[in-house]
């Protein structure tokens, strides 16, 4: 059961969350931190400082907090979006989700004036896993999405989708929770390291880098110039079979989160290598203990035969976390 919290009345939101005792996530559905964007889409949020206050108040109640964005919206830029993500991470939001802007029919955003005024570039893709064979006919649901505007190019949208792979795996999944906590204790910017990890993986020929590049390739190839081209392609039986087998038509973030978990050691090793380049030698032992802990906790999760893992540590990690 999913429940979204209100965008108004901070006091009531906090009261309701307190009564529910951590059974409901606190969602800060900002969509954008850019005031120009919010004005153009006629949206008024709680001030983020109010969200921050609520998030701080609910931490002791073990209520998870999430921040949500949509890209690319009118007037949003690559830098303004990244600033919003940085602000959310520094506010210790537990998760950050970013969705692609859907061009829903009969909405103001889909109006020809908006499309022309903001130079909205659109593509078509399959609604994730939304297809089937009915009465001997292949049925595929598609959606039109915005992938570029006058202030955000298609290449920037693809870049940000790649960064969201890093956010969804290294941050949202809590696969490096203990390492992120350590960075915060040391007053180190978590956002800066996530950006550096992303840029480094983009240049890497290692397994983790290849998985990231595969995600970006799939993000690009799922977009079609027209709905007719998309449907013509997937109505061919051999291509429809790609949907059935899960090769195409998947939710890419969810698909690659699973792949990430299967190869988590490679990703955590790479992340810690990047982080260690900026730490003092005396701090490396603690960092390597946390790396070993994160990998031990989540490595081989798809192998039921490896349900007992033993490792040795020079720090009492359990007492520290």
C-alpha positions in Angstrom: 0.0 0.0 0.0 1.5 3.3 -1.1 0.6 6.5 0.7 1.9 10.0 -0.3 2.1 12.8 2.2 0.5 16.2 1.6 2.4 19.2 0.1 0.7 21.5 2.5 0.3 22.0 6.3 3.6 20.8 7.8 2.1 20.4 11.3 -0.6 18.0 10.1 1.9 16.0 8.0 4.2 15.6 11.1 1.2 14.7 13.3 0.0 12.0 10.9 3.4 10.5 10.5 3.9 10.4 14.3 0.6 8.5 14.7 1.4 6.0 12.0 4.7 5.2 13.7 7.0 4.6 10.7 4.5 2.5 8.7 4.3 5.2 6.0 7.2 6.8 4.1 7.5 10.6 4.2 7.6 11.8 0.6 8.9 15.2 -0.5 7.6 15.3 -4.0 9.4 18.4 -5.1 9.5 17.6 -8.8 12.0 20.5 -9.0 13.9 22.9 -6.8 14.1 25.4 -9.6 11.7 28.3 -8.9 11.3 29.2 -12.6 10.3 25.6 -13.3 7.8 25.5 -10.4 6.3 28.8 -11.7 5.9 27.4 -15.2 4.2 24.2 -14.2 2.1 26.1 -11.6 3.2 24.1 -8.7 3.7 25.3 -5.1 5.5 23.1 -2.7 6.2 23.3 1.0 9.5 25.2 1.4 12.2 22.6 1.5 13.3 23.8 4.9 9.9 22.7 6.1 10.5 19.3 4.6 13.9 19.2 6.2 12.3 20.0 9.6 9.8 17.1 9.2 12.5 14.7 8.1 14.6 15.6 11.1 11.7 15.2 13.4 10.7 11.7 12.0 14.2 10.3 12.0 13.8 8.9 15.6 10.5 7.2 14.5 12.3 5.2 11.8 10.1 6.7 9.1 11.9 6.7 5.7 12.0 9.9 3.7 12.0 10.2 -0.1 12.5 13.1 -2.5 11.1 12.9 -6.0 12.0 14.8 -9.2 10.8 14.9 -12.8 13.1 15.6 -15.7 13.2 17.4 -18.0 10.6 20.0 -17.0 10.3 23.5 -18.5 13.2 25.8 -17.4 15.0 23.0 -15.6 18.7 22.7 -16.4 21.2 20.0 -15.8 22.9 22.2 -13.1 19.6 23.2 -11.4 18.5 19.5 -11.2 21.9 18.4 -9.8 21.7 21.2 -7.2 18.3 19.9 -6.1 19.8 16.4 -5.7 22.7 17.7 -3.8 20.4 19.6 -1.4 18.3 16.5 -0.9 21.3 14.4 -0.1 22.7 17.0 2.3 19.3 17.0 4.0 19.8 13.3 4.6 16.7 12.2 2.6 16.7 8.4 2.6 16.0 8.0 -1.1 15.9 10.2 -4.2 13.8 9.1 -7.2 13.7 10.8 -10.6 11.1 10.1 -13.2 11.0 11.0 -16.9 8.5 13.6 -17.8 5.4 12.0 -19.3 3.5 13.8 -22.0 0.0 12.9 -20.8 -2.8 13.7 -23.3 -5.2 16.4 -22.3 -2.8 18.0 -19.9 -1.5 21.6 -20.1 2.1 20.4 -20.5 1.0 18.5 -23.6 -0.6 21.6 -25.1 1.0 22.6 -28.4 1.8 26.1 -27.0 3.9 24.5 -24.2 5.6 22.1 -26.5 6.6 24.8 -28.9 7.4 27.5 -26.3 9.8 25.3 -24.3 11.1 23.4 -27.4 10.1 20.1 -25.8 11.7 17.2 -27.6 9.7 14.0 -27.2 10.2 10.2 -27.9 8.1 7.1 -27.5 8.9 4.1 -25.3 7.1 1.0 -24.0 5.4 1.3 -20.6 7.5 -1.1 -18.6 6.3 -4.7 -18.8 3.0 -3.5 -20.2 2.4 -5.8 -23.1 0.7 -9.1 -23.8 -0.9 -11.4 -26.4 -4.7 -11.2 -26.5 -7.0 -13.0 -29.0 -3.9 -13.9 -31.0 -2.8 -10.3 -31.3 0.3 -8.6 -29.7 -0.8 -5.7 -27.6 1.8 -3.1 -26.5 1.2 0.0 -24.5 3.4 3.0 -25.2 4.0 6.4 -23.7 5.3 9.7 -25.1 8.0 11.2 -22.9 9.9 14.5 -22.9 13.7 14.0 -23.2 14.8 17.5 -24.0 13.8 21.1 -23.7 15.2 24.6 -24.5 17.2 24.4 -21.3 18.2 20.7 -21.2 19.5 18.8 -24.2 18.9 15.2 -24.9 22.5 14.3 -24.2 22.1 16.0 -20.7 19.0 14.0 -20.0 20.9 10.8 -20.9 23.8 11.9 -18.6 21.4 12.5 -15.7 19.7 9.1 -16.3 23.1 7.5 -15.9 23.7 9.4 -12.7 20.3 8.2 -11.5 21.6 4.6 -11.9 24.4 5.6 -9.3 21.8 7.2 -7.0 19.4 4.3 -7.2 22.1 1.7 -6.4 24.8 3.3 -4.3 22.4 5.6 -2.3 18.7 4.4 -2.5 19.4 0.7 -2.0 21.4 1.4 1.1 24.1 -0.9 -0.2 26.8 1.5 1.0 24.8 2.8 4.0 27.6 2.4 6.5 30.2 4.0 4.2 27.9 7.0 3.6 27.4 7.3 7.3 31.1 7.4 7.7 31.5 10.1 5.1 28.8 12.2 6.9 30.5 11.7 10.3 33.7 13.0 8.7 31.8 16.0 7.2 32.6 14.8 3.7 30.2 15.6 0.8 28.3 12.4 -0.1 27.0 14.1 -3.3 30.5 15.0 -4.5 31.7 11.4 -4.1 28.6 10.0 -5.9 29.4 12.4 -8.8 33.0 11.4 -8.9 32.1 7.7 -8.7 29.8 8.2 -11.7 32.4 10.1 -13.8 35.1 7.5 -13.0 32.8 4.5 -13.9 32.0 6.3 -17.2 35.8 6.1 -18.0 36.3 2.6 -16.7 36.6 -0.5 -18.8 36.1 -2.8 -15.7 32.9 -4.8 -15.1 31.2 -2.1 -13.1 31.9 0.5 -15.8 30.6 -1.8 -18.5 27.3 -2.4 -16.6 26.8 1.4 -16.2 27.5 1.9 -20.0 25.0 -0.9 -20.7 22.4 0.9 -18.7 23.0 4.1 -20.6 22.9 2.3 -23.9 19.5 0.7 -23.0 18.3 4.2 -21.8 19.1 5.5 -25.2 17.8 2.6 -27.3 14.4 2.4 -25.5 13.5 5.8 -27.0 11.8 5.8 -30.5 11.2 8.7 -32.8 7.6 7.7 -33.4 5.0 5.3 -31.9 4.5 3.8 -35.4 8.2 2.7 -35.7 8.1 1.3 -32.2 5.0 -0.8 -32.8 6.1 -2.0 -36.2 9.4 -3.2 -34.7 7.9 -5.1 -31.7 5.0 -6.5 -33.7 7.5 -8.7 -35.5 7.4 -12.0 -33.6 11.2 -12.3 -33.0 11.3 -8.7 -31.5 8.1 -9.3 -29.4 9.9 -12.3 -28.0 12.5 -9.9 -26.6 9.8 -8.4 -24.5 8.6 -11.8 -23.3 12.2 -12.7 -22.3 12.7 -9.4 -20.4 15.5 -8.3 -22.8 13.4 -5.2 -23.7 10.5 -3.3 -22.2 11.7 -3.5 -18.6 11.9 -0.8 -15.9 15.6 -0.1 -16.5 16.3 1.2 -13.0 14.8 -1.9 -11.4 16.5 -4.2 -13.9 19.9 -2.8 -13.3 19.5 -2.6 -9.6 19.2 -6.4 -9.7 22.3 -6.6 -11.9 24.1 -4.3 -9.5 23.3 -6.5 -6.5 24.6 -9.5 -8.4 28.0 -7.7 -8.9 28.0 -5.5 -5.8 31.6 -6.3 -4.9 32.9 -4.8 -8.1 30.9 -1.6 -7.5 31.7 -1.2 -3.8 35.4 -1.9 -4.5 35.4 0.8 -7.2 33.6 3.3 -5.0 35.9 2.8 -2.0 38.9 3.2 -4.3 37.6 6.6 -5.4 36.8 7.7 -1.8 40.2 6.4 -0.4 42.1 8.8 -2.8 40.8 11.7 -0.7 41.2 10.3 2.8 44.1 10.4 5.2 46.1 7.2 5.6 44.9 6.8 9.2 41.3 6.8 8.0 41.7 3.9 5.4 41.6 1.1 7.9 38.1 2.1 9.1 37.0 2.6 5.5 38.2 -0.8 4.5 36.4 -2.4 7.4 33.2 -0.8 6.3 33.8 -1.9 2.7 34.3 -5.5 3.9 31.1 -5.2 6.0 29.0 -3.9 3.1 30.2 -6.6 0.7 29.8 -9.4 3.3 26.3 -8.2 4.1 25.0 -8.2 0.5 27.3 -10.3 -1.7 25.8 -13.4 -3.3 22.3 -12.6 -2.2 20.9 -14.6 -5.2 22.8 -17.7 -4.0 20.8 -19.5 -1.3 23.7 -21.8 -0.6 25.8 -18.9 0.7 23.5 -17.9 3.6 26.2 -17.9 6.2 29.1 -15.6 5.8 32.1 -15.2 8.1 34.7 -12.4 8.1 37.2 -10.8 10.4 37.3 -7.1 11.3 39.7 -4.9 13.2 36.9 -2.5 14.1 33.6 -3.2 16.0 31.5 -2.2 13.0 28.2 -3.4 14.6 28.8 -1.3 17.7 29.6 1.8 15.6 26.5 1.6 13.3 
